[in-house]
Amino acid sequence: MSKHFNFLYIRSGNRGVKSIRIPRVLAISALAAAFSLIVFLIIGSIRYAGLARDGIKTARLAEENRLLRKKIERFRAKVATLEKRMENNFDLQNRARMLAGLDPLSRDVWQVGIGGNIAEPSAQRFFSFEQDLDKLVRQSKLQLKSYRKIVDLLEKEKKVRDCTPSVRPLRGGFLSSRFGRRIDPFTGRICLHEGVDYCARAGVPVVCTANGYVTMSRKDGGFGLVVEVNHGNGFKTRYAHLSRALVKRGQHIKRNEVLGLVGNSGRSTGPHLHYEVVFRGVHRNPLHYIIPDDYYFE
């Protein structure tokens, strides 16, 4: 085999044929180098395009990371504000518990098994943020449970207060006869007066002293026209010698709602209201259940 390549080319103008002799090794080496260069250029172009795409993707991820960090910082600021509000709620909640007669929550209970904030490395910042949120969720559940207990207790106490006679049964007039033993104005003998009498003009409105429902609204012997109200929880009240009843049997009535008018019906020496308080079948002194206006809060 020849060690050379011979290349013939025709010169322009019919000036003959020219021959070029190139060593076979040199020609093959040149072809290999050219092929390698082409392959290198192709691979380089592909890598460059890949690096360009990676650069764009990296820049986009860096921007997303920056925006995400800003959002996290805003969330952390909101969490810090919420923590301050929860701390204020803790103090307010304990005041409410004390007013309701409940023991205040301790700091240990309020922490609900999670310690306070600790400076974390940046790599653990998100974990710390998650802990803060978990703590707030636990505290909110504890707070809701505590407030429900307070509300339930206050509602129960309110029902007891609402059904307990506690106001004067009429506006105006004056106390003319107290509860206990007295001389009967008709017989002159000593007897037990099971209520109190208020002397007032006929027609003065008589009000109910607690929430309840009417169990009697009719004439009843010597008491004349009587209205009786059952308040529940063992309490009943009676309003006697009325000139007019403004409620009917079975009607619900609220504290301070007018139920009748002062009169002189039945066994009476003049216009007045006879008022009784009965607790579990036993007559009680009504004056013990009347809170002075200066101290009563609806």
C-alpha positions in Angstrom: 0.0 0.0 0.0 1.3 3.5 -0.9 2.4 5.6 2.0 1.2 8.7 0.2 -2.1 10.2 -1.2 -1.8 11.7 -4.6 -4.2 14.5 -5.5 -4.6 15.6 -9.1 -6.2 18.9 -10.1 -6.5 20.6 -13.5 -5.1 24.1 -13.6 -7.2 26.8 -15.2 -6.6 27.9 -18.7 -5.6 24.4 -19.9 -2.3 24.9 -18.2 -2.0 21.2 -17.5 -2.5 18.9 -14.6 -1.0 19.4 -11.2 -0.2 16.7 -8.7 0.0 17.1 -4.9 1.5 14.3 -2.9 0.5 14.1 0.8 1.8 11.5 3.3 -0.9 9.0 4.2 -0.2 9.4 8.0 -0.5 13.2 7.8 -3.8 13.0 5.9 -5.3 10.6 8.3 -4.1 12.6 11.3 -5.6 15.8 9.8 -8.9 14.0 9.2 -8.9 12.6 12.7 -8.1 16.0 14.2 -10.9 17.6 12.1 -13.4 15.0 13.3 -12.3 15.4 16.9 -12.6 19.2 16.6 -16.2 18.8 15.3 -17.1 16.4 18.0 -15.6 18.7 20.7 -17.5 21.6 19.3 -20.7 19.7 19.3 -20.2 18.5 22.9 -19.1 21.9 24.0 -22.2 23.5 22.5 -24.4 20.9 24.2 -22.7 21.5 27.6 -22.8 25.3 27.1 -26.6 25.1 26.4 -27.0 22.9 29.5 -25.0 25.3 31.6 -27.1 28.2 30.3 -30.3 26.3 31.2 -28.9 25.4 34.6 -27.9 29.0 35.1 -31.4 30.3 34.3 -32.9 27.6 36.5 -30.5 28.5 39.4 -31.3 32.2 39.0 -35.0 31.4 39.1 -34.7 29.1 42.1 -32.6 31.8 43.9 -35.3 34.4 43.2 -38.0 32.0 44.5 -35.9 31.3 47.5 -35.5 35.0 48.2 -39.3 35.5 47.9 -39.9 32.5 50.1 -37.6 33.9 52.8 -39.4 37.2 52.7 -42.7 35.4 53.1 -41.3 33.3 56.0 -40.1 36.5 57.7 -43.5 38.1 57.3 -45.1 34.9 58.8 -42.6 35.0 61.6 -43.5 38.7 62.3 -47.2 37.7 62.3 -46.5 34.8 64.6 -44.6 37.1 67.0 -47.6 39.5 67.0 -49.9 36.6 67.7 -47.7 35.3 70.5 -48.0 38.8 72.2 -51.8 38.7 71.8 -51.9 35.2 73.2 -49.9 36.4 76.2 -52.4 39.2 76.7 -55.2 36.7 76.4 -53.5 34.6 79.0 -53.7 37.4 81.5 -57.2 38.3 80.5 -58.3 34.7 80.7 -57.0 34.3 84.2 -58.8 37.4 85.3 -62.0 36.0 83.9 -61.4 32.6 85.6 -60.9 34.4 88.9 -64.1 36.4 88.5 -65.9 33.1 87.7 -64.4 31.5 90.8 -62.1 29.2 88.9 -58.4 28.6 89.6 -56.1 30.5 87.2 -54.0 28.6 84.6 -50.4 28.2 85.5 -47.5 29.1 83.2 -46.5 25.5 82.9 -50.0 24.5 81.7 -50.0 27.5 79.3 -46.7 26.4 77.7 -48.5 23.1 76.9 -45.3 21.0 76.9 -43.3 23.2 74.6 -40.4 25.3 75.7 -39.8 29.0 74.8 -38.1 30.2 71.7 -34.4 29.4 71.3 -32.0 31.0 68.8 -31.7 28.3 66.1 -29.1 28.0 63.3 -30.3 29.1 59.9 -30.6 25.4 58.8 -33.1 24.8 61.6 -35.0 28.0 61.3 -38.0 26.5 59.6 -38.2 23.7 62.3 -38.3 26.5 65.0 -41.0 28.3 63.0 -43.0 25.1 62.9 -42.6 24.7 66.6 -43.9 28.2 67.2 -47.0 27.5 65.1 -47.6 24.2 66.9 -47.4 26.0 70.3 -49.9 28.6 69.2 -52.3 26.0 68.0 -52.1 24.1 71.3 -52.5 27.3 73.3 -55.6 28.3 71.2 -57.2 24.9 71.9 -56.4 25.3 75.6 -57.8 28.8 75.6 -61.0 27.8 73.9 -61.5 25.0 76.4 -60.9 27.3 79.3 -63.3 30.0 78.0 -66.0 27.4 77.4 -65.7 26.3 81.0 -65.9 30.0 82.2 -69.0 30.6 79.9 -70.7 27.4 81.1 -70.2 28.4 84.7 -71.3 31.9 84.2 -74.4 30.8 82.2 -75.3 28.4 85.0 -74.8 31.1 87.6 -76.8 33.5 85.5 -79.7 31.1 85.4 -79.6 30.8 89.2 -79.5 34.6 89.5 -82.3 35.0 87.0 -84.6 32.7 89.0 -83.7 34.1 92.4 -86.0 36.9 93.6 -83.8 39.9 94.1 -85.6 43.2 93.4 -88.3 45.3 95.1 -91.8 44.2 93.8 -92.9 47.8 93.2 -91.6 51.3 92.8 -92.7 53.8 95.4 -94.8 53.1 98.5 -93.3 52.1 101.8 -92.8 49.0 104.0 -95.8 48.9 106.3 -95.5 45.4 107.8 -92.5 43.1 108.1 -92.1 39.3 108.0 -92.7 37.4 111.3 -95.0 37.5 114.3 -97.4 40.5 114.5 -100.8 41.4 115.8 -103.5 40.6 113.3 -105.3 43.9 112.4 -108.7 42.1 112.2 -108.5 39.8 115.3 -106.0 41.6 117.5 -104.2 38.3 118.1 -100.5 37.5 117.5 -100.0 35.5 114.3 -97.3 34.7 111.8 -97.1 37.2 108.9 -95.6 35.1 106.1 -94.6 38.0 103.8 -94.2 41.8 103.8 -96.7 44.5 103.1 -96.0 47.6 101.0 -98.5 50.5 101.4 -99.0 52.2 98.1 -101.7 54.0 96.1 -104.1 51.8 94.2 -103.0 51.3 90.7 -99.2 51.4 91.3 -97.5 48.8 89.0 -96.3 45.6 90.7 -93.3 43.9 89.0 -92.1 40.3 89.0 -88.9 39.9 91.1 -87.3 37.1 89.0 -87.7 35.2 85.8 -90.3 32.4 85.8 -93.8 31.4 84.7 -97.2 32.2 86.2 -98.8 29.4 88.1 -101.8 31.4 89.6 -103.7 34.5 88.5 -107.0 34.5 90.3 -108.9 35.4 93.5 -107.8 33.3 96.5 -109.9 33.9 99.6 -108.6 36.5 102.0 -105.6 37.3 99.7 -108.0 38.7 97.1 -106.6 38.8 93.6 -103.3 36.9 93.7 -100.6 36.2 91.1 -98.1 33.4 91.9 -94.9 32.9 89.9 -92.8 29.7 89.9 -89.1 30.7 89.3 -87.6 27.3 89.3 -84.7 26.2 91.5 -87.1 25.9 94.4 -88.4 29.5 94.4 -91.9 30.9 94.2 -93.3 34.4 94.9 -96.8 35.6 95.6 -98.3 39.0 95.0 -101.7 39.5 96.8 -104.6 42.1 97.2 -104.1 43.3 93.6 -106.8 45.4 91.9 -105.9 43.9 88.5 -103.8 41.1 87.2 -102.0 41.7 83.9 -100.7 38.1 83.3 -102.3 34.7 82.8 -101.6 31.3 84.2 -98.8 29.5 82.2 -97.4 32.8 80.9 -93.6 33.3 81.0 -92.5 36.4 82.7 -89.2 38.2 83.3 -87.7 40.1 86.2 -89.0 43.7 86.4 -92.0 42.9 84.1 -95.3 44.3 85.3 -97.7 41.6 86.4 -100.5 43.5 88.1 -101.6 46.7 90.0 -101.7 47.5 93.7 -105.3 47.1 95.1 -107.4 46.5 98.1 -109.0 43.1 97.2 -109.6 40.4 99.8 -109.0 40.7 103.5 -107.4 44.1 103.5 -107.5 47.4 105.5 -106.4 49.6 102.6 -104.5 49.6 99.3 -101.3 47.7 99.7 -99.3 44.8 98.3 -98.7 41.6 100.2 -95.5 40.0 98.9 -94.2 36.5 99.8 -91.1 34.4 99.0 -91.4 30.7 99.3 -88.2 28.5 98.9 -88.8 24.7 98.7 -92.2 25.0 100.5 -90.9 27.2 103.3 -91.8 30.9 103.6 -88.7 33.1 103.8 -88.3 36.8 104.7 -88.6 38.6 101.4 -86.3 41.4 102.6 -83.4 39.0 102.7 -83.7 38.6 98.9 -84.0 42.2 97.9 -80.8 43.7 96.7 -80.6 47.5 97.2 -80.7 49.5 93.9 -77.3 50.9 94.5 -75.8 47.4 94.5 -77.9 45.6 91.9 -76.6 45.0 88.4 -78.7 43.4 85.7 
